[in-house]
Amino acid sequence: MSEQVTVVPGTAAQSVSAKSGWTEELRATFALAWPLVIAQLAQNALHTTDVIMLGWLGPAYLAAGTLATTFLMPFLVGGIGIVGAVAPLVAQARGARDIKAVRRVVRQGLWAAILLAALIIPILLQIRPIFAALGQDPEATVRAEQFIQIAAWQLFPALAIIALRSLLSAFDGTRMILIITVSGVIFNALVNYLLIFGHFGFPRLELRGSAIATVLTNILMFGLMLTYVLRQRRFRRFHVLLRFWKPDWQRFREIFRIGTPIGLTVLAEVGLFTAAAFLMGRLGTDEVAAHAIALQCASMAFMVPLGLGIAATVRVGMAYGRSDPEGIRKSGWTAFALGTGFMAITCILFLTVGPTIVSWFLDPRVEANANALALAATFLVVAGVFQLVDGAQVVAAHALRGLSDTKVPMLLAILGYWAVGLPIAYILGFVVGWRGVGIWMGLAAGLAFVAVVLVTRFALRERLGLLRPR
């Protein structure tokens, strides 16, 4: 039985057709992307707030919170990747003007969030025996367990937010995503301050207070987003909770078919940088500190092409849904130009004012910081070089997701990060003797390989049969 097809009206920002020029596409992409970029930066600020306030408690608490977060993040990031498949599917449904498919995809995305949370939370709650098997410090393990026992319950709202955010992104609701995310940052900082330290009559809960703040912030953001989707006129018509219990196994499987490779791709990249941190740990404390500074600078810059990549998924997905090869071409290359253009600016900044940037993290007046600052400035030079390829690979990966092409990019990413990047990092760092600089050059080589193959794949999308009819 075929789906009922209904015309879904769009706004000016999203109504660019194949006959529109590059200027119109640029405007539409920018209008969609800029709130997403700022929202990504704000999302990054959520974690930064936790780190700063736990640091005020002391290094032991910060170390325990870092251990717990390191354990949690691969599961959370993998789940976000899977549920993130809702974005291209909703965009394609909008391009095909199929309103019923939009509702069903979002509903099954929420189902996927429930299932993933139910599977992951029991694993997270076993942190103590897992850390014991890994030989972690017993005292730090106890503190990390205090955090995880509460923080694990953020899984469902955090993953459900991704499903609703995908709907808002596909239908021009990115400004509301920004507003809700900024509200979450403010709320998280306030609750952290009250519960970690016990101010204004609240109990002093330390690590547990930070975990409670994380869970409550995700619940708040999910509640605000769901309320907006259910009450705002443009989204109310989708009735995303209508017959919520009714399964749509075809779309449920489609989310996992497209989303699982996305999750594994993200995990492969996160794993590469985690492995690089462990390699730095073999070199010394100054190298680890310098690596953390350079990586924080690079990750903040990365939020911009990441936001543009999310916009590329929506724009390419819409064009794909309406069977518009020219729209796919324009939307993909426009996002690519914006992403690499921004990263060219950060490249110049890292190369020219790197020492000034790293001095924001460590006081240059303290003599003990001199070596770490010099190393960080050197690492930032290499980070500046890989800014271009980092921006290119993330936009290309997201553009391919708009075509529901995720399996082959996953394999290429794993190959690039683990068969190219990590071996080069080890060889240059330890065999050749370039130490931290060699490790960072390995990271750059892995990102460059992935960027080249993914951009090439998007360029050859027609020859590779990626534009087959939906």
C-alpha positions as CSV (number, residue, x, y, z in Angstrom):
1,M,0.0,0.0,0.0
2,S,1.6,3.3,-1.1
3,E,2.1,6.3,1.2
4,Q,-0.3,9.2,0.9
5,V,1.6,12.1,-0.6
6,T,0.9,15.6,0.8
7,V,2.4,18.9,-0.3
8,V,4.5,20.3,2.5
9,P,5.0,24.1,2.1
10,G,8.4,25.5,2.8
11,T,9.9,28.9,3.6
12,A,11.9,31.1,1.4
13,A,15.1,29.8,2.9
14,Q,14.4,26.3,1.9
15,S,12.5,26.7,-1.4
16,V,15.5,26.8,-3.6
17,S,14.9,24.7,-6.7
18,A,17.1,23.3,-9.4
19,K,16.5,26.5,-11.5
20,S,17.9,28.7,-8.7
21,G,21.4,30.1,-8.9
22,W,24.4,29.6,-6.6
23,T,23.6,32.9,-4.8
24,E,20.2,31.6,-3.8
25,E,21.7,28.3,-2.6
26,L,24.3,30.2,-0.6
27,R,21.7,32.3,1.1
28,A,19.5,29.2,1.9
29,T,22.4,27.2,3.3
30,F,23.7,30.1,5.4
31,A,20.2,30.8,6.8
32,L,19.9,27.2,7.8
33,A,23.4,26.7,9.0
34,W,24.3,29.7,11.2
35,P,21.9,28.8,14.1
36,L,23.2,25.3,13.9
37,V,26.8,26.5,14.1
38,I,26.2,28.6,17.2
39,A,24.1,25.7,18.7
40,Q,27.1,23.4,18.2
41,L,29.4,25.9,20.0
42,A,26.8,26.1,22.8
43,Q,26.6,22.3,23.0
44,N,30.4,22.3,23.4
45,A,30.0,24.8,26.2
46,L,27.8,22.4,28.2
47,H,30.8,20.1,28.7
48,T,33.2,23.0,29.2
49,T,31.0,24.2,32.1
50,D,31.1,20.8,33.8
51,V,34.9,20.6,33.4
52,I,35.4,24.1,34.9
53,M,33.2,23.6,37.9
54,L,34.6,20.1,38.7
55,G,38.0,21.6,38.4
56,W,37.0,24.1,41.2
57,L,36.5,21.0,43.5
58,G,40.0,19.8,42.9
59,P,42.1,17.6,40.6
60,A,40.8,14.4,42.1
61,Y,37.2,15.2,41.3
62,L,38.1,16.5,37.8
63,A,40.0,13.3,37.1
64,A,37.1,11.2,38.3
65,G,34.6,13.2,36.2
66,T,36.9,13.0,33.2
67,L,37.2,9.2,33.6
68,A,33.4,8.8,33.8
69,T,32.8,11.1,30.8
70,T,35.5,9.2,28.8
71,F,33.6,6.0,29.6
72,L,30.2,7.5,28.7
73,M,31.0,9.4,25.5
74,P,31.6,6.5,23.1
75,F,28.1,5.1,23.9
76,L,26.5,8.5,23.7
77,V,28.2,9.5,20.5
78,G,27.4,6.1,18.9
79,G,23.8,6.4,19.8
80,I,23.6,10.0,18.5
81,G,25.0,8.8,15.2
82,I,22.4,6.1,14.9
83,V,19.4,8.4,15.7
84,G,21.0,11.0,13.5
85,A,19.8,9.0,10.5
86,V,16.4,10.7,11.1
87,A,17.9,13.9,9.6
88,P,18.5,12.7,6.0
89,L,15.3,10.6,6.0
90,V,13.1,13.5,7.1
91,A,14.9,15.8,4.6
92,Q,14.3,13.3,1.8
93,A,10.6,13.0,2.9
94,R,10.2,16.8,2.7
95,G,11.8,16.9,-0.7
96,A,9.3,14.3,-1.8
97,R,6.5,16.2,-0.2
98,D,5.5,13.2,1.9
99,I,4.1,14.5,5.2
100,K,3.1,11.0,6.5
101,A,6.7,9.8,6.0
102,V,8.0,12.7,8.1
103,R,5.8,11.7,11.1
104,R,6.7,8.0,10.8
105,V,10.4,8.6,10.6
106,V,10.5,10.9,13.6
107,R,8.3,8.5,15.6
108,Q,10.6,5.6,14.8
109,G,13.6,7.8,15.7
110,L,12.1,8.2,19.1
111,W,11.6,4.4,19.3
112,A,15.3,4.0,18.4
113,A,16.2,6.4,21.2
114,I,14.2,4.3,23.7
115,L,15.8,1.0,22.5
116,L,19.3,2.4,22.6
117,A,18.9,3.9,26.0
118,A,17.5,0.6,27.3
119,L,20.5,-1.3,25.9
120,I,23.3,1.1,26.9
121,I,22.2,2.1,30.5
122,P,22.8,-1.3,32.0
123,I,26.3,-1.4,30.5
124,L,27.1,2.0,31.9
125,L,26.0,1.0,35.4
126,Q,28.7,-1.7,35.3
127,I,31.5,0.9,35.4
128,R,33.1,-0.4,38.6
129,P,33.9,-4.0,37.4
130,I,34.9,-2.7,34.0
131,F,37.3,-0.1,35.4
132,A,38.6,-2.7,37.8
133,A,39.4,-5.0,34.9
134,L,41.2,-2.2,33.2
135,G,43.3,-1.5,36.2
136,Q,42.0,2.0,37.0
137,D,42.7,3.6,40.4
138,P,40.1,2.3,42.9
139,E,39.4,5.7,44.5
140,A,38.9,7.4,41.1
141,T,36.7,4.5,40.1
142,V,34.4,4.9,43.1
143,R,34.0,8.6,42.3
144,A,33.5,7.9,38.6
145,E,30.8,5.4,39.6
146,Q,29.0,8.1,41.7
147,F,28.8,10.2,38.5
148,I,27.8,7.5,36.1
149,Q,25.0,6.0,38.2
150,I,23.1,9.2,37.7
151,A,24.5,10.6,34.4
152,A,23.6,7.3,32.6
153,W,19.9,8.3,32.7
154,Q,20.5,11.2,30.3
155,L,20.6,8.7,27.5
156,F,16.9,8.8,26.5
157,P,16.4,12.5,26.5
158,A,19.8,13.2,24.9
159,L,19.1,10.8,22.0
160,A,15.4,11.8,21.7
161,I,16.6,15.4,21.3
162,I,18.5,14.3,18.1
163,A,15.3,12.9,16.5
164,L,13.4,16.2,17.2
165,R,16.3,18.3,16.2
166,S,16.4,16.5,12.9
167,L,12.8,17.4,12.3
168,L,13.4,21.1,13.2
169,S,16.5,21.3,11.0
170,A,14.7,19.9,8.0
171,F,11.9,22.4,8.3
172,D,13.7,25.7,9.1
173,G,13.5,25.4,12.9
174,T,17.2,25.9,13.5
175,R,16.7,29.2,15.4
176,M,14.6,27.3,18.0
177,I,17.4,24.7,18.2
178,L,19.8,27.5,19.1
179,I,17.4,29.1,21.6
180,I,16.8,25.8,23.4
181,T,20.5,24.9,23.4
182,V,21.6,28.2,24.9
183,S,18.8,27.9,27.5
184,G,20.3,24.5,28.3
185,V,23.8,25.9,28.8
186,I,22.5,28.6,31.2
187,F,20.4,26.1,33.1
188,N,23.2,23.6,33.3
189,A,25.6,26.2,34.7
190,L,23.1,27.3,37.3
191,V,22.2,23.8,38.5
192,N,25.9,22.8,38.6
193,Y,26.7,25.8,40.7
194,L,23.9,25.1,43.2
195,L,24.3,21.3,43.5
196,I,28.1,20.8,43.2
197,F,28.9,23.3,45.9
198,G,25.7,23.5,47.9
199,H,25.0,27.2,47.5
200,F,21.7,28.9,48.6
201,G,20.6,26.1,50.9
202,F,21.0,23.3,48.3
203,P,22.8,20.1,49.4
204,R,26.5,19.9,48.4
205,L,26.5,16.9,46.1
206,E,29.8,17.4,44.3
207,L,30.1,14.8,41.5
208,R,26.5,13.7,41.9
209,G,25.4,17.3,41.7
210,S,27.1,17.6,38.3
211,A,25.5,14.4,37.1
212,I,22.1,15.5,38.2
213,A,22.6,18.8,36.4
214,T,23.5,17.0,33.2
215,V,20.4,14.8,33.4
216,L,18.0,17.7,34.3
217,T,19.5,19.8,31.5
218,N,18.8,17.1,28.9
219,I,15.3,16.6,30.2
220,L,14.6,20.3,30.0
221,M,15.9,20.6,26.5
222,F,13.9,17.6,25.4
223,G,10.8,18.9,27.0
224,L,11.2,22.3,25.4
225,M,11.8,20.8,22.0
226,L,8.9,18.4,22.2
227,T,6.5,21.1,23.5
228,Y,7.5,23.3,20.5
229,V,7.0,20.5,18.0
230,L,3.6,19.7,19.5
231,R,2.3,23.2,19.8
232,Q,3.9,25.4,17.1
233,R,1.6,25.6,14.1
234,R,4.2,24.5,11.4
235,F,5.1,21.4,13.3
236,R,1.8,20.5,15.0
237,R,0.4,19.3,11.7
238,F,2.9,16.4,11.7
239,H,1.3,14.9,14.9
240,V,4.6,13.1,15.8
241,L,3.0,11.4,18.8
242,L,-0.1,10.2,16.9
243,R,-0.5,6.5,17.5
244,F,3.0,6.5,18.9
245,W,2.7,2.8,19.9
246,K,2.1,1.8,16.2
247,P,5.3,0.3,14.7
248,D,6.7,1.0,11.3
249,W,9.3,-1.7,11.1
250,Q,10.5,-0.7,7.6
251,R,11.5,2.8,8.7
252,F,12.8,1.5,12.1
253,R,15.2,-0.8,10.2
254,E,16.1,2.0,7.8
255,I,17.2,4.2,10.7
256,F,19.5,1.5,12.0
257,R,20.7,0.6,8.5
258,I,21.7,4.2,7.7
259,G,22.5,5.3,11.3
260,T,24.7,2.5,12.5
261,P,27.5,3.3,10.0
262,I,27.2,7.0,11.0
263,G,27.7,6.0,14.6
264,L,30.7,3.8,13.8
265,T,32.2,6.6,11.6
266,V,32.1,9.1,14.5
267,L,33.4,6.5,16.9
268,A,36.3,5.8,14.6
269,E,37.3,9.5,14.5
270,V,36.8,9.9,18.3
271,G,38.8,6.8,18.9
272,L,41.7,8.1,16.8
273,F,42.0,11.2,18.9
274,T,41.7,9.1,22.1
275,A,44.5,6.9,20.9
276,A,46.6,10.0,20.2
277,A,46.1,11.2,23.8
278,F,47.3,7.8,25.0
279,L,50.4,8.1,22.8
280,M,51.0,11.6,24.1
281,G,50.8,10.2,27.6
282,R,53.9,8.1,26.9
283,L,55.9,11.3,26.1
284,G,55.2,13.3,29.3
285,T,53.0,15.6,31.2
286,D,53.9,18.7,29.1
287,E,53.0,16.9,25.9
288,V,49.6,15.8,27.2
289,A,48.9,19.4,28.4
290,A,50.0,20.8,25.0
291,H,47.9,18.2,23.2
292,A,44.8,19.1,25.2
293,I,45.2,22.8,24.5
294,A,45.8,22.3,20.7
295,L,42.9,19.8,20.5
296,Q,40.5,22.2,22.3
297,C,41.4,25.0,19.8
298,A,40.9,22.6,16.9
299,S,37.6,21.2,18.3
300,M,36.1,24.7,18.7
301,A,37.0,25.6,15.1
302,F,35.5,22.2,14.0
303,M,32.1,23.2,15.3
304,V,31.6,25.6,12.4
305,P,32.0,23.1,9.5
306,L,30.1,20.5,11.6
307,G,27.1,22.9,11.7
308,L,27.5,23.5,8.0
309,G,27.7,19.7,7.5
310,I,24.3,19.2,9.3
311,A,22.9,21.9,6.9
312,A,24.4,20.0,4.0
313,T,22.6,16.8,5.0
314,V,19.3,18.6,5.0
315,R,19.8,20.5,1.8
316,V,21.2,17.5,-0.1
317,G,18.5,15.2,1.4
318,M,15.7,17.6,0.2
319,A,17.1,17.7,-3.3
320,Y,17.5,14.0,-3.4
321,G,14.0,13.5,-2.2
322,R,12.6,15.6,-5.0
323,S,14.9,13.9,-7.6
324,D,16.9,17.0,-8.3
325,P,20.5,16.2,-9.3
326,E,21.4,19.9,-9.9
327,G,20.1,20.8,-6.5
328,I,22.2,18.1,-5.0
329,R,25.3,19.5,-6.8
330,K,24.7,23.0,-5.7
331,S,23.8,22.3,-2.1
332,G,26.8,19.9,-1.6
333,W,29.4,22.2,-3.1
334,T,28.0,25.3,-1.5
335,A,28.3,23.8,2.0
336,F,31.8,22.5,1.1
337,A,32.9,26.0,0.0
338,L,31.6,27.6,3.2
339,G,33.2,25.0,5.4
340,T,36.6,25.0,3.8
341,G,36.5,28.8,3.5
342,F,36.0,29.2,7.2
343,M,38.7,26.6,8.0
344,A,41.1,28.5,5.8
345,I,40.7,31.5,8.1
346,T,41.3,29.4,11.2
347,C,44.4,27.9,9.5
348,I,45.8,31.4,9.0
349,L,45.1,32.3,12.6
350,F,46.7,29.1,14.0
351,L,49.8,29.7,11.9
352,T,50.2,33.4,12.7
353,V,49.0,33.9,16.2
354,G,49.3,30.4,17.7
355,P,51.5,31.5,20.7
356,T,49.0,34.1,21.7
357,I,46.1,31.7,21.4
358,V,47.7,29.0,23.6
359,S,48.6,31.6,26.2
360,W,44.9,31.9,27.0
361,F,45.0,28.4,28.5
362,L,48.3,28.5,30.5
363,D,49.8,31.6,32.2
364,P,53.0,32.4,30.2
365,R,54.4,34.3,33.3
366,V,54.8,31.0,35.1
367,E,58.2,29.5,34.2
368,A,56.9,25.9,34.7
369,N,54.4,26.4,31.8
370,A,57.1,27.5,29.2
371,N,57.7,24.0,27.7
372,A,54.0,23.1,27.5
373,L,53.2,26.5,25.9
374,A,56.0,26.0,23.3
375,L,54.8,22.5,22.5
376,A,51.1,23.7,22.2
377,A,52.1,26.5,19.8
378,T,54.0,23.9,17.6
379,F,51.1,21.5,17.7
380,L,48.8,24.3,16.7
381,V,50.8,24.9,13.5
382,V,50.1,21.3,12.5
383,A,46.5,21.7,13.5
384,G,46.3,24.8,11.3
385,V,47.5,22.7,8.3
386,F,44.8,20.0,8.9
387,Q,42.0,22.6,9.4
388,L,41.3,22.5,5.7
389,V,41.1,18.7,5.4
390,D,39.1,18.4,8.7
391,G,36.5,20.8,7.4
392,A,36.4,19.1,4.0
393,Q,35.9,15.6,5.4
394,V,33.1,16.5,7.8
395,V,31.1,18.4,5.1
396,A,31.6,15.7,2.5
397,A,30.5,13.0,5.0
398,H,27.3,14.9,5.9
399,A,26.6,15.6,2.2
400,L,26.8,11.9,1.5
401,R,24.5,11.2,4.4
402,G,21.9,13.3,2.6
403,L,22.0,10.7,-0.1
404,S,21.6,7.9,2.5
405,D,25.2,6.9,1.6
406,T,26.8,5.9,5.0
407,K,28.2,2.3,4.7
408,V,31.1,2.9,2.3
409,P,32.0,6.3,3.9
410,M,32.2,4.4,7.3
411,L,34.6,1.9,5.8
412,L,36.7,4.6,4.2
413,A,36.8,6.6,7.5
414,I,37.9,3.5,9.5
415,L,40.6,2.8,7.0
416,G,41.8,6.4,7.0
417,Y,41.8,6.9,10.7
418,W,43.1,3.5,11.9
419,A,45.1,2.1,8.9
420,V,46.6,5.5,7.8
421,G,46.4,8.1,10.6
422,L,47.3,6.0,13.7
423,P,50.3,4.1,12.2
424,I,51.8,7.3,10.7
425,A,51.3,9.0,14.1
426,Y,53.2,6.1,15.9
427,I,56.0,5.9,13.3
428,L,56.6,9.6,13.1
429,G,56.2,10.1,16.9
430,F,58.3,7.2,18.2
431,V,60.3,5.5,15.3
432,V,61.4,8.7,13.5
433,G,61.5,10.5,16.8
434,W,59.4,13.6,16.1
435,R,57.5,13.0,19.3
436,G,54.3,15.1,19.7
437,V,54.7,16.8,16.3
438,G,54.9,13.4,14.6
439,I,51.7,12.3,16.4
440,W,49.8,15.4,15.2
441,M,51.1,14.9,11.6
442,G,49.7,11.4,11.8
443,L,46.3,12.9,12.7
444,A,46.6,15.3,9.8
445,A,47.4,12.4,7.4
446,G,44.4,10.4,8.5
447,L,42.1,13.3,8.1
448,A,43.6,14.2,4.7
449,F,43.0,10.6,3.4
450,V,39.4,10.6,4.6
451,A,38.8,14.1,3.1
452,V,40.2,13.2,-0.3
453,V,38.2,9.9,-0.6
454,L,34.9,11.3,0.7
455,V,35.1,14.5,-1.5
456,T,35.9,12.3,-4.5
457,R,33.0,10.0,-3.7
458,F,30.6,13.0,-3.6
459,A,32.1,14.3,-6.9
460,L,31.5,10.9,-8.5
461,R,28.1,10.4,-7.0
462,E,26.3,9.9,-10.4
463,R,28.9,7.4,-11.7
464,L,28.8,5.4,-8.5
465,G,25.0,5.2,-8.6
466,L,24.3,7.2,-5.5
467,L,21.5,9.1,-7.1
468,R,19.2,6.1,-7.7
469,P,15.5,6.9,-7.2
470,R,14.1,6.7,-3.7
